[in-house]
Amino acid sequence: MADKVFNILIVDDNVKNANHLTQVLQDPDFYLEPAYSGRDALQKLSVKDFDIIVCDIQMPEMSGLELLSHIRHSYDDLAFILMTEEMQQDYLIEAIRLGASDFVRKPVDRIQLLKSIRLQVNKRKDVLDYLKVSGCVSQAEIKLDLPPAMFQQVDFIKIFTMFFRQNLNISTKIVNELLLCMEEMLYNAFIHGTMGLKQHERTICYDSYKKLIQHKLQLPEIACKKIHLLLKVDQEQDKIIFEVEDEGEGFDYGLWLERLKTNQGIQLDEYGRGISIIYHLTDKVSFDKNGRFIRIEKKISDAATQARATV
């Protein structure tokens, strides 16, 4: 872990819950501080820099979603984890559009929350230097063939974030939706396709999970695999296309699509969460090669999509 101490603000109108989480999440790499309302959190943000906010979504006067909306106006890169029970689809999608970094289910499991915080901490570490593209990009195509070890060394979502925000005229809402879909696609290709992790392996504590990944990356049959990415930007056609292909065993995507058509909400559980988010936040999603290949299309403009196409 880096030498930097990461400042984390725990926001919950239940004083007992806020203080409890502040205690159970104690770690040498963290400075934790409780806030007991949305306005209390904003006041503390005005006098201290925080890296991550963990916030209950149901609070009087100012909900977690309202606090997130306030924060995004002034703290665009601040990680924001929402603690929530079941939510309606529209409410959850709005949280994603506002830039929620992750969701943890209540009652909060310490290991799950700690894992989410660790993942957000890793995203904030320095990544490879990014070369700015001069001018406004109207069309672009990026193709990458990557070894799995690269996913432990480079934060690709941060690179794509800088590319979109510095070189393309796209609204924050569209960027947030697109980045979340891309992150889920890359995660699925790495964890499911390349690493081949089983469900019980994905829910172990963070330290054990990290050791398991490091062990698998040393295996020749894993290290030789590649993850193939293709990003196409076409502002004239008002769309972005993102493709990911892994060299794993694939999965029964048809079964998952049928489930999603009958389930209107976004799943919060780790198993099935990625494809659920991708399905609800893109204009078109298609699969091929027994589920090893996935392609999404997303409109660049803010105009609402009139119809969804799924292949």
C-alpha positions as CSV (number, residue, x, y, z in Angstrom):
1,M,0.0,0.0,0.0
2,A,1.2,3.5,-0.8
3,D,2.6,5.8,1.9
4,K,-0.3,8.2,1.5
5,V,-3.1,8.0,4.1
6,F,-6.5,8.1,2.5
7,N,-9.1,10.3,4.1
8,I,-12.5,8.6,4.3
9,L,-15.7,10.3,5.4
10,I,-18.5,8.0,6.8
11,V,-21.9,9.7,6.5
12,D,-24.9,8.3,8.3
13,D,-27.7,10.1,10.2
14,N,-27.7,7.2,12.6
15,V,-24.9,8.3,15.0
16,K,-24.4,4.7,16.3
17,N,-23.9,3.3,12.8
18,A,-21.6,6.1,11.7
19,N,-19.4,5.7,14.8
20,H,-19.4,1.9,14.5
21,L,-18.2,1.9,10.9
22,T,-15.5,4.4,11.7
23,Q,-14.3,2.0,14.3
24,V,-14.5,-1.3,12.5
25,L,-12.8,0.1,9.3
26,Q,-9.7,1.3,11.2
27,D,-6.6,0.7,9.1
28,P,-3.1,2.3,9.1
29,D,-3.7,3.5,5.5
30,F,-7.0,5.2,6.4
31,Y,-8.0,8.3,8.3
32,L,-11.7,7.9,9.1
33,E,-14.1,10.6,10.2
34,P,-17.9,10.4,10.8
35,A,-20.5,12.9,9.6
36,Y,-24.1,12.7,10.9
37,S,-26.0,14.4,8.0
38,G,-25.5,15.5,4.5
39,R,-24.9,19.1,5.6
40,D,-22.4,18.0,8.2
41,A,-20.6,16.2,5.4
42,L,-20.5,19.3,3.2
43,Q,-19.2,21.4,6.1
44,K,-16.4,18.9,6.7
45,L,-15.5,18.8,3.0
46,S,-15.2,22.5,3.0
47,V,-12.3,22.4,5.6
48,K,-10.6,19.1,4.8
49,D,-9.8,17.1,1.7
50,F,-11.3,13.6,1.5
51,D,-10.6,10.8,-0.9
52,I,-13.6,8.6,-0.4
53,I,-17.1,9.1,1.0
54,V,-19.2,6.2,2.3
55,C,-22.8,7.4,2.7
56,D,-26.1,6.0,3.7
57,I,-28.6,6.7,0.9
58,Q,-31.7,7.2,3.2
59,M,-31.2,10.2,5.4
60,P,-33.6,13.0,6.4
61,E,-33.2,16.6,5.1
62,M,-30.6,15.6,2.6
63,S,-30.5,12.1,1.2
64,G,-27.3,10.4,0.0
65,L,-28.3,10.9,-3.6
66,E,-28.8,14.7,-2.9
67,L,-25.4,14.8,-1.2
68,L,-23.8,13.1,-4.2
69,S,-25.4,15.7,-6.5
70,H,-24.0,18.5,-4.4
71,I,-20.6,17.0,-4.3
72,R,-20.3,16.3,-8.1
73,H,-20.5,20.1,-8.7
74,S,-17.3,20.8,-6.8
75,Y,-15.5,17.4,-6.3
76,D,-15.7,15.6,-9.6
77,D,-13.1,12.9,-8.8
78,L,-14.2,12.1,-5.2
79,A,-15.1,8.5,-4.8
80,F,-18.6,8.0,-3.5
81,I,-19.8,4.6,-2.1
82,L,-23.5,4.4,-1.3
83,M,-24.9,2.1,1.4
84,T,-28.4,1.0,0.3
85,E,-31.1,-1.6,0.6
86,E,-33.3,-2.5,-2.4
87,M,-33.8,0.5,-4.7
88,Q,-36.0,1.2,-7.7
89,Q,-34.3,1.0,-11.0
90,D,-34.7,4.7,-11.9
91,Y,-33.2,5.7,-8.5
92,L,-30.2,3.5,-8.9
93,I,-29.6,4.6,-12.5
94,E,-29.7,8.2,-11.3
95,A,-27.1,7.5,-8.7
96,I,-24.9,6.0,-11.4
97,R,-25.4,9.0,-13.7
98,L,-24.4,11.3,-10.9
99,G,-21.2,9.4,-10.5
100,A,-21.7,6.9,-7.6
101,S,-18.5,4.8,-7.5
102,D,-20.0,1.7,-5.9
103,F,-22.9,0.3,-3.9
104,V,-22.9,-1.9,-0.8
105,R,-26.0,-3.6,0.5
106,K,-27.4,-2.9,4.0
107,P,-27.0,-4.3,6.6
108,V,-23.4,-3.6,5.7
109,D,-20.9,-6.4,5.7
110,R,-17.5,-5.1,6.9
111,I,-15.5,-7.3,4.4
112,Q,-17.6,-6.2,1.5
113,L,-17.3,-2.5,2.4
114,L,-13.6,-2.8,3.0
115,K,-13.1,-4.5,-0.3
116,S,-15.1,-1.7,-2.0
117,I,-13.0,1.0,-0.3
118,R,-9.7,-0.8,-1.2
119,L,-10.8,-0.9,-4.9
120,Q,-11.5,2.8,-4.8
121,V,-8.1,3.5,-3.1
122,N,-6.4,1.6,-5.9
123,K,-8.2,3.6,-8.5
124,R,-6.7,6.8,-7.0
125,K,-3.1,5.7,-7.4
126,D,-1.0,7.2,-10.0
127,V,-1.2,5.5,-13.4
128,L,0.9,5.8,-16.6
129,D,1.5,9.2,-18.0
130,Y,-1.3,10.2,-20.3
131,L,-0.5,12.0,-23.6
132,K,-3.2,14.5,-24.5
133,V,-4.6,14.5,-27.9
134,S,-4.7,18.0,-29.3
135,G,-7.8,19.4,-30.8
136,C,-11.3,18.0,-30.7
137,V,-11.6,14.3,-31.7
138,S,-14.5,13.6,-34.0
139,Q,-13.5,10.1,-34.9
140,A,-11.0,7.8,-33.2
141,E,-10.3,4.1,-32.9
142,I,-8.2,2.4,-30.3
143,K,-7.3,-1.3,-30.4
144,L,-5.4,-3.1,-27.6
145,D,-4.4,-6.7,-27.0
146,L,-3.4,-6.9,-23.4
147,P,-1.8,-9.6,-21.1
148,P,-3.8,-10.1,-17.9
149,A,-0.9,-8.8,-15.7
150,M,-1.4,-5.4,-17.3
151,F,-4.8,-5.1,-15.5
152,Q,-2.9,-5.1,-12.1
153,Q,-0.5,-2.4,-13.3
154,V,-2.7,0.1,-15.2
155,D,-6.0,1.8,-14.3
156,F,-7.6,1.7,-17.8
157,I,-10.8,3.4,-16.6
158,K,-8.8,6.4,-15.4
159,I,-7.1,6.6,-18.8
160,F,-10.4,6.4,-20.6
161,T,-11.8,9.0,-18.2
162,M,-9.1,11.5,-19.1
163,F,-9.5,10.7,-22.8
164,F,-13.3,11.3,-22.8
165,R,-13.2,14.4,-20.6
166,Q,-10.2,16.1,-22.2
167,N,-10.8,15.3,-25.8
168,L,-14.5,14.7,-26.4
169,N,-17.5,17.0,-25.9
170,I,-19.6,14.5,-23.9
171,S,-21.8,15.3,-20.9
172,T,-20.8,14.1,-17.5
173,K,-23.9,11.9,-17.3
174,I,-23.0,10.0,-20.5
175,V,-19.4,9.7,-19.5
176,N,-20.3,8.2,-16.1
177,E,-22.7,5.7,-17.7
178,L,-20.2,4.7,-20.3
179,L,-17.3,4.4,-17.9
180,L,-19.3,2.2,-15.6
181,C,-20.2,-0.1,-18.4
182,M,-16.7,-0.3,-19.7
183,E,-15.4,-1.0,-16.1
184,E,-17.9,-3.9,-15.7
185,M,-16.9,-5.3,-19.2
186,L,-13.2,-5.2,-18.3
187,Y,-13.8,-6.7,-14.9
188,N,-15.8,-9.5,-16.3
189,A,-13.2,-10.3,-19.0
190,F,-10.4,-10.3,-16.4
191,I,-12.1,-12.0,-13.4
192,H,-14.5,-14.4,-15.1
193,G,-13.0,-15.0,-18.5
194,T,-9.2,-14.8,-17.9
195,M,-8.9,-15.7,-14.2
196,G,-11.8,-18.0,-14.2
197,L,-12.7,-17.2,-10.6
198,K,-15.7,-19.0,-9.1
199,Q,-18.4,-17.2,-7.2
200,H,-17.1,-18.1,-3.7
201,E,-13.6,-17.0,-4.7
202,R,-14.9,-13.5,-5.6
203,T,-16.5,-13.0,-2.2
204,I,-13.4,-13.7,0.0
205,C,-11.7,-10.9,2.0
206,Y,-9.7,-8.4,0.1
207,D,-6.2,-9.6,1.2
208,S,-7.0,-13.2,0.3
209,Y,-8.6,-12.1,-3.0
210,K,-5.5,-10.1,-3.9
211,K,-3.2,-13.1,-3.1
212,L,-5.4,-15.4,-5.2
213,I,-5.1,-13.0,-8.2
214,Q,-1.3,-12.8,-7.9
215,H,-1.1,-16.6,-7.7
216,K,-3.2,-17.1,-10.8
217,L,-1.2,-14.5,-12.8
218,Q,1.9,-16.6,-12.3
219,L,0.3,-19.7,-13.9
220,P,1.5,-20.1,-17.5
221,E,-2.0,-21.0,-18.7
222,I,-3.3,-17.7,-17.3
223,A,-0.4,-15.5,-18.2
224,C,-0.5,-16.4,-21.9
225,K,-4.1,-15.3,-22.3
226,K,-4.9,-11.9,-23.8
227,I,-7.8,-9.5,-23.4
228,H,-8.7,-7.7,-26.6
229,L,-10.2,-4.1,-26.5
230,L,-11.6,-2.0,-29.2
231,L,-12.9,1.6,-28.7
232,K,-14.5,3.5,-31.6
233,V,-15.6,7.1,-31.2
234,D,-17.8,8.6,-34.0
235,Q,-19.2,12.0,-33.1
236,E,-20.7,12.4,-36.6
237,Q,-22.7,9.2,-36.1
238,D,-23.3,10.3,-32.4
239,K,-22.1,7.0,-30.9
240,I,-19.3,5.2,-29.1
241,I,-18.7,1.5,-29.6
242,F,-16.7,-0.5,-27.1
243,E,-15.8,-4.2,-27.6
244,V,-14.1,-6.6,-25.2
245,E,-13.1,-10.2,-26.0
246,D,-11.4,-12.6,-23.6
247,E,-10.0,-16.1,-24.0
248,G,-12.0,-17.8,-21.3
249,E,-14.7,-20.4,-21.5
250,G,-17.6,-18.0,-22.0
251,F,-21.0,-18.2,-20.4
252,D,-24.7,-18.6,-21.2
253,Y,-25.4,-15.0,-22.0
254,G,-28.8,-15.9,-23.5
255,L,-30.0,-17.1,-20.1
256,W,-28.9,-13.9,-18.4
257,L,-30.6,-11.7,-21.1
258,E,-33.9,-13.6,-20.5
259,R,-33.6,-13.0,-16.8
260,L,-32.9,-9.3,-17.3
261,K,-36.0,-8.9,-19.6
262,T,-38.2,-10.1,-16.8
263,N,-36.4,-8.3,-14.0
264,Q,-36.7,-4.5,-14.3
265,G,-34.2,-3.6,-11.6
266,I,-30.4,-3.5,-11.6
267,Q,-28.9,-6.2,-9.5
268,L,-26.7,-5.1,-6.6
269,D,-25.2,-8.6,-5.9
270,E,-21.8,-9.1,-7.3
271,Y,-22.9,-12.2,-9.3
272,G,-24.8,-10.9,-12.3
273,R,-24.3,-7.2,-11.4
274,G,-22.1,-6.4,-14.4
275,I,-24.3,-7.6,-17.2
276,S,-27.3,-6.1,-15.5
277,I,-25.7,-2.6,-15.4
278,I,-24.5,-3.0,-19.0
279,Y,-28.0,-4.0,-20.2
280,H,-29.7,-1.1,-18.6
281,L,-27.2,1.7,-19.4
282,T,-26.4,1.1,-23.1
283,D,-28.4,1.6,-26.3
284,K,-27.3,-1.7,-27.8
285,V,-25.5,-4.8,-26.4
286,S,-24.5,-7.9,-28.3
287,F,-22.6,-11.1,-27.5
288,D,-20.7,-13.6,-29.6
289,K,-18.2,-16.4,-29.3
290,N,-20.2,-18.2,-26.6
291,G,-20.1,-15.0,-24.4
292,R,-16.4,-14.4,-24.7
293,F,-17.1,-11.3,-26.9
294,I,-19.3,-8.4,-25.9
295,R,-20.0,-5.2,-27.8
296,I,-21.9,-2.1,-26.6
297,E,-23.1,1.0,-28.4
298,K,-23.8,4.2,-26.5
299,K,-25.2,7.5,-27.9
300,I,-23.0,10.5,-27.2
301,S,-25.8,13.0,-27.0
302,D,-28.1,13.3,-24.0
303,A,-31.2,12.5,-26.1
304,A,-33.2,9.7,-24.6
305,T,-33.0,6.4,-26.4
306,Q,-36.3,5.6,-28.0
307,A,-35.8,1.8,-28.2
308,R,-33.3,-0.7,-26.9
309,A,-31.8,-3.3,-29.3
310,T,-30.3,-6.4,-27.8
311,V,-28.8,-9.2,-29.9
